[in-house]
Amino acid sequence: MKARKSRNKDKNIRDASQLFNFARDSYLERTSRPFYALIFLLPFIIFYELGTIFINTDLLNQSQVRVVAFVWLQRFLGYLGFGDKFAWAAPALAVVIILVALQIVSRKQWYFGYKDVLPMSVECILLAVPLVVLSLFLNGYIQPKNDIKQLDGSRLQVQTQLIQCSSEMEAEPSPAVEDSRQSPGRQELLAAVVTSIGAGIYEELVFRLILICLLMILFQDGFRLDRKNAIIFSVLVSAVMFSAHHHIDFFSGQMTEPFNMTAFGFRTLAGIYFAVVFAVRGFAITAGTHAFYDIIVVFLNTYFLNQ
């Protein structure tokens, strides 16, 4: 009986990490493997880790900007015995260990075709576009022609920014940092890109790869729900928690962003969208889509909107 329950849990974990199967060795099957996710995301992980240390040291040190999910992983791994000297590397190590473990459990091939890197990157960008369009629509940049307000014959400027799907933890910034935020320079832009990449990797790790797996086990083994209902509830719960964590740190109770219904609703929809992408395409494409969405929003907000 215990062996059967263990096999069921292993099956639930495999099912939650990849809900659709594709033709063996096809592009869709290859790129959904955990090993593909590890190799594809490794340069992004290294870039984020180095970026939080070296890029615009004054800005990062004075404002204490860190992706919340990254900080959670640091704290949790600290409880497990990782010292302060290794705290910066512990979350990255967790990503590697989890993906390697999933690769072993999945029993899929340990093969990576570098020719797939470009198509995967293009796919991530294309999958980010619907979220960009939705964010533009919710912020009033896309409006019916009859609803466009005008002032002195020109379109009224919208003074809001597109909604990012990254949550940061920050202390009070110094005056120098505050001034730099008024006119983003190259270093500030690079720091924002670093944060976007970290959000894509670590928020998807926490809210899709880990949370959905745990919720699937809870709803199927704990509440005895059928597979379909377990998937629906897992996606909805993870999406709401993903959206809520952008406004409040669950562990400290610290407000990370004032509550806004439009932002909360958008991020909940984004959480559902990322969950669907995760179910169909696996962790690599989901994390890449999240990261590229935030990067696109950073550049749109900086160079094209609020001017």
Protein Blocks (a to p, Z undefined) as FASTA:
>chain_A
ZZmmmmmmmmmmmmmmombdcdehiaklmmmpfklmmmmmmmmmmmmmmmmmmgokllmm
mnopacfklmmmmmmmmmnopafklmmmmmmmmmmmmmmmmmmmnopacdddfklmmmmm
mmmmmmmmmmmmmmmmmnopaccfklpcceehiacddfbdcddfbdcddddddfklmmmm
mmccfklmmmmmmmmmmmmmmmmmmmmmmmmmmmmmmmmmmnopafklmmmmmmmmmmmm
mmmmmmocfknopafbdcdfklmmmmmmmmmmmmmmmmmnojmlmmmmmmmmmmmmmmmm
mmmgoZZ
